[in-house]
Amino acid sequence: MLCTEVSRSVFARECLKKTPRTRARHIYNNMVSDFHNDLLTFCEQPDLSLLKQASPCVCAVYGGGRTFEQVRTIVHCFFANRKKGMYLSLEDASWLNDENIGEVCSWRPVCVSLTHNRDNKLAGGCMDGGGLTERGKRMVRVLAQEGIFIDCAHLSGQSMAQVLSLAPAVNSHTCFNAVYPHFRNIGDALAKEILDGGGMIGITFVGKFLTGGKADAQDVFRHADHAVQKFGIGGFCFGSDFFGTDDLPAGVRNFEEEEKMRSLFFGAGYSVADTERLFRVNLQNFLAKNCR
C-alpha cells in the first residue's frame, strides 16, 4: 500500500509507452541529483564534466589521511572549476581543529562528516562505536552556528545521537537497517530525528549496504520505498557514492543508468512528480533553502 504522498498517474503510464530517450526528454531532461560522490578525491585532476548529468550535485572531499593543507588544495581547485549546481561537502574531517575551522566555515560546505568508519579525534566511527570527543563537540557547535550540517554518514550510533542533540544533521549516503542490517545503515528512529530537524537523507548505491548478496536496481528501490512509506517522500534523495566504491549494483553504475531506474518507481505506482522529487527536486529544494 503506497503512502498518501505517492499516487498513480495516467501521465506516468503514458510516458512509459514512449521510448526511453523520448520519455526522458519529456519528463526530466535526463538529469538526476546526487548528495554524495567522490570524484574530487578519485583522481588528482578530476574531470568535472563527468558530473554533467547530475545537478544539483554535492561533491565530497575525503580526508583519508590527508593534511588540512592537502584538503585545502583540492577545495580551491574545485572552486576554480566547478559549474553551476555543484556544491562542496567534506568527508572524514579528522584534521578539523580550533585553528582551521574558521577557514572551513568560509568554504560554506553543505555538510561535514567527522569520521570514516573508525574512531578519531572528533568522534566515534560506525565500526568502533565511540562517542563525540570534546574537540568534536566544539566543532559540531561551531559548524551548526554557521548553518553547516553535520553529516552522520560513518558515525557510530552513539556519536550520531550526540550530534542530533547538538545540531541539525544529514546523512548523505546510507541505506536502511529495516530493509537490510549493516553497520553503515541507519535505523528508523535516528532517520526520523534527522528528518524532524530539517535534514536530508541520501539513499546510496553501495551494494553491501543494499543487500547481503548481489545487488541491483530493484534493491535500491526497496530501500527508497521503505523510506517513503515510513516517513513520506520529502526528506529523501540519492547519494550515489560514485567514484568512491567499486561495489555498485547491477544496472546502477553511472548517472545515466540511475536515471533509467525511474521506471521501477513508475511501475510501482509512483507519479512522475513524486519520482522527480526523489531523483532531483528534494535535494534541489534542500540546497536552495540551506546553502548560501
C-alpha positions as CSV (number, residue, x, y, z in Angstrom):
1,M,0.0,0.0,0.0
2,L,1.6,3.2,-1.1
3,C,1.6,6.2,1.2
4,T,-0.7,9.1,0.5
5,E,2.1,11.3,-1.0
6,V,2.6,8.7,-3.8
7,S,-0.2,8.3,-6.3
8,R,-0.7,6.6,-9.7
9,S,-0.6,8.9,-12.7
10,V,-2.1,8.4,-16.1
11,F,0.7,10.7,-17.3
12,A,3.3,8.3,-15.9
13,R,1.7,5.3,-17.6
14,E,1.6,7.2,-20.9
15,C,5.2,8.2,-20.6
16,L,6.2,4.6,-20.0
17,K,4.9,3.8,-23.5
18,K,7.4,6.2,-25.1
19,T,11.0,5.3,-26.0
20,P,13.4,5.8,-23.1
21,R,15.1,8.8,-24.8
22,T,11.8,10.5,-25.7
23,R,10.4,9.8,-22.2
24,A,13.4,11.3,-20.5
25,R,13.3,14.4,-22.6
26,H,9.6,14.8,-22.0
27,I,9.7,14.4,-18.2
28,Y,13.1,15.3,-16.7
29,N,15.7,16.1,-19.4
30,N,18.0,13.2,-18.3
31,M,19.0,15.0,-15.1
32,V,19.4,13.5,-11.6
33,S,20.7,14.9,-8.3
34,D,23.5,13.5,-6.1
35,F,24.0,14.1,-2.4
36,H,27.4,12.4,-2.3
37,N,30.1,11.4,-4.8
38,D,33.8,11.1,-4.5
39,L,35.0,12.5,-7.8
40,L,37.2,15.2,-6.2
41,T,39.3,12.6,-4.4
42,F,39.1,9.9,-7.0
43,C,42.0,11.4,-9.0
44,E,44.4,14.3,-8.7
45,Q,42.8,16.3,-11.6
46,P,39.1,15.4,-11.6
47,D,37.2,16.0,-14.8
48,L,34.0,17.7,-13.5
49,S,32.3,17.1,-16.9
50,L,31.8,13.6,-15.6
51,L,29.1,15.1,-13.4
52,K,27.2,16.9,-16.2
53,Q,24.1,14.6,-15.8
54,A,23.9,15.4,-12.0
55,S,22.5,18.7,-11.0
56,P,22.4,19.6,-8.2
57,C,25.5,17.6,-7.2
58,V,27.3,17.6,-3.9
59,C,31.0,16.7,-4.3
60,A,32.8,15.3,-1.2
61,V,36.5,15.9,-0.4
62,Y,37.5,12.8,1.6
63,G,40.2,13.3,4.3
64,G,41.6,9.7,4.1
65,G,44.8,10.7,5.9
66,R,45.3,13.9,4.0
67,T,46.5,17.0,5.8
68,F,44.4,20.1,6.1
69,E,46.7,21.8,3.5
70,Q,46.1,18.9,1.0
71,V,42.4,19.2,1.5
72,R,42.5,23.0,1.0
73,T,44.3,22.5,-2.3
74,I,41.5,20.1,-3.5
75,V,38.8,22.5,-2.3
76,H,40.4,25.5,-4.1
77,C,40.7,23.5,-7.3
78,F,37.0,22.6,-7.1
79,F,36.0,26.3,-6.6
80,A,38.1,27.3,-9.6
81,N,36.5,24.8,-11.9
82,R,33.0,24.0,-10.6
83,K,29.9,24.5,-12.7
84,K,26.5,25.8,-11.7
85,G,24.7,23.3,-9.5
86,M,27.9,21.9,-7.9
87,Y,28.3,22.1,-4.1
88,L,31.0,21.1,-1.7
89,S,31.0,18.7,1.2
90,L,33.7,17.3,3.5
91,E,34.1,13.7,4.4
92,D,36.3,12.4,7.3
93,A,37.3,15.8,8.6
94,S,39.7,14.3,11.1
95,W,42.0,17.2,10.5
96,L,39.4,19.8,11.8
97,N,40.5,21.8,14.8
98,D,40.1,25.2,16.5
99,E,42.8,26.8,14.3
100,N,41.3,25.9,10.9
101,I,37.6,25.8,11.5
102,G,37.1,29.4,10.6
103,E,38.6,28.9,7.1
104,V,36.5,25.7,6.7
105,C,33.3,27.6,7.5
106,S,34.3,30.3,4.9
107,W,34.2,27.5,2.3
108,R,30.5,27.1,3.0
109,P,30.3,23.2,2.6
110,V,26.8,21.8,2.6
111,C,27.8,19.3,5.3
112,V,30.8,17.9,7.1
113,S,31.3,14.3,8.2
114,L,33.6,13.8,11.2
115,T,34.8,10.3,10.7
116,H,35.2,7.5,8.2
117,N,34.1,4.3,10.0
118,R,36.8,4.3,12.7
119,D,37.1,6.4,15.8
120,N,39.3,9.5,15.5
121,K,40.0,12.7,17.5
122,L,36.5,14.1,16.7
123,A,34.0,11.2,17.0
124,G,33.3,7.5,17.1
125,G,33.0,5.7,13.9
126,C,30.4,3.1,12.9
127,M,32.9,0.2,13.1
128,D,34.1,1.2,16.6
129,G,31.2,2.8,18.5
130,G,32.7,5.6,20.5
131,G,31.1,9.0,21.2
132,L,32.0,12.6,20.3
133,T,35.2,13.9,21.8
134,E,35.4,17.3,23.5
135,R,37.0,18.7,20.3
136,G,34.3,17.0,18.2
137,K,31.6,18.7,20.3
138,R,33.2,22.1,19.8
139,M,33.5,21.6,16.1
140,V,29.9,20.5,15.8
141,R,28.7,23.6,17.7
142,V,30.7,26.0,15.5
143,L,29.6,24.4,12.3
144,A,25.9,24.4,13.5
145,Q,26.2,28.1,14.3
146,E,27.4,28.7,10.8
147,G,24.4,26.9,9.3
148,I,26.6,23.9,8.1
149,F,25.0,20.5,8.6
150,I,26.8,17.6,10.3
151,D,26.8,14.5,8.0
152,C,26.1,11.4,10.1
153,A,27.4,9.0,7.5
154,H,30.1,6.8,9.0
155,L,29.3,7.9,12.6
156,S,28.6,5.4,15.4
157,G,25.1,5.3,16.8
158,Q,26.3,7.0,20.0
159,S,28.1,9.8,18.1
160,M,25.1,10.2,15.8
161,A,22.7,10.6,18.8
162,Q,25.1,13.1,20.4
163,V,25.3,15.1,17.1
164,L,21.5,15.2,16.8
165,S,21.3,16.6,20.4
166,L,23.6,19.5,19.4
167,A,23.0,20.4,15.7
168,P,20.9,19.8,12.6
169,A,22.2,16.8,10.7
170,V,22.0,14.9,7.4
171,N,23.1,11.5,6.2
172,S,24.4,11.9,2.7
173,H,24.8,8.3,1.7
174,T,23.3,5.4,3.6
175,C,20.6,2.6,3.4
176,F,18.1,1.4,6.0
177,N,18.6,-1.3,8.6
178,A,14.9,-2.1,8.4
179,V,15.5,-3.4,4.9
180,Y,19.0,-4.8,5.3
181,P,21.0,-4.6,8.5
182,H,24.5,-3.3,8.1
183,F,26.7,-1.2,10.4
184,R,26.7,1.7,7.9
185,N,23.0,1.7,7.6
186,I,20.6,3.9,9.6
187,G,17.8,2.9,11.9
188,D,14.3,4.4,11.5
189,A,14.4,6.2,14.9
190,L,17.6,8.1,14.0
191,A,16.3,8.7,10.5
192,K,13.2,10.3,12.0
193,E,15.4,12.6,14.2
194,I,17.3,13.8,11.1
195,L,14.1,14.5,9.2
196,D,12.4,16.2,12.1
197,G,15.4,18.5,12.4
198,G,15.1,19.6,8.7
199,G,17.8,17.3,7.4
200,M,18.0,15.2,4.2
201,I,18.9,11.5,3.8
202,G,20.6,10.3,0.7
203,I,20.0,6.6,-0.3
204,T,23.2,5.2,-1.6
205,F,24.1,2.6,-4.3
206,V,26.7,0.7,-2.3
207,G,25.9,-3.0,-2.8
208,K,26.9,-4.3,0.6
209,F,24.6,-1.7,2.2
210,L,21.7,-2.7,0.0
211,T,21.7,-6.4,0.4
212,G,23.8,-9.3,1.6
213,G,24.2,-10.7,-1.9
214,K,24.5,-9.3,-5.3
215,A,22.6,-6.0,-5.6
216,D,20.7,-4.5,-8.5
217,A,18.4,-1.5,-9.1
218,Q,15.4,-3.3,-7.5
219,D,17.3,-3.3,-4.2
220,V,17.8,0.5,-4.4
221,F,14.1,0.8,-5.0
222,R,13.3,-1.4,-1.9
223,H,15.3,0.9,0.4
224,A,13.8,4.1,-1.2
225,D,10.3,2.7,-1.0
226,H,10.8,1.8,2.7
227,A,11.8,5.4,3.4
228,V,8.8,6.8,1.6
229,Q,6.3,4.5,3.1
230,K,7.6,5.1,6.6
231,F,8.2,8.9,6.5
232,G,6.8,10.4,3.4
233,I,8.7,11.5,0.3
234,G,10.0,14.9,1.2
235,G,13.2,14.2,3.1
236,F,14.9,11.8,0.7
237,C,17.2,11.8,-2.4
238,F,20.0,9.7,-3.7
239,G,23.7,9.9,-2.6
240,S,25.4,7.7,-5.1
241,D,28.9,7.2,-3.8
242,F,30.0,7.1,-7.4
243,F,33.8,7.2,-7.8
244,G,34.1,6.1,-4.1
245,T,33.3,2.4,-4.4
246,D,33.5,-0.4,-6.9
247,D,30.6,-2.2,-5.1
248,L,27.8,-0.8,-7.2
249,P,24.6,-2.7,-8.1
250,A,24.0,-4.1,-11.5
251,G,22.2,-1.5,-13.7
252,V,23.2,1.4,-11.5
253,R,26.8,2.1,-12.3
254,N,26.6,5.7,-13.5
255,F,24.3,8.7,-13.7
256,E,22.8,7.5,-17.0
257,E,21.8,4.2,-15.5
258,E,20.5,5.9,-12.4
259,E,18.1,7.9,-14.5
260,K,16.8,4.8,-16.1
261,M,15.9,3.5,-12.7
262,R,12.8,5.8,-12.7
263,S,10.9,3.1,-14.5
264,L,10.9,1.0,-11.3
265,F,9.1,3.8,-9.4
266,F,6.6,4.4,-12.2
267,G,5.9,0.6,-12.3
268,A,5.2,0.6,-8.6
269,G,2.7,3.4,-9.0
270,Y,4.8,6.5,-8.1
271,S,3.7,9.6,-10.0
272,V,6.0,11.5,-12.3
273,A,6.0,14.4,-9.8
274,D,6.9,12.2,-6.8
275,T,9.6,10.3,-8.7
276,E,11.1,13.6,-9.8
277,R,11.2,14.7,-6.2
278,L,13.3,11.7,-5.2
279,F,15.6,11.9,-8.2
280,R,16.1,15.6,-8.3
281,V,13.8,18.1,-6.7
282,N,14.1,17.3,-3.0
283,L,17.8,17.8,-2.9
284,Q,17.5,20.9,-5.2
285,N,15.0,22.5,-2.7
286,F,17.1,21.5,0.3
287,L,20.2,23.1,-1.1
288,A,18.3,26.2,-2.2
289,K,16.9,26.7,1.3
290,N,20.1,25.9,3.3
291,C,23.1,26.9,1.2
292,R,24.2,30.5,0.7
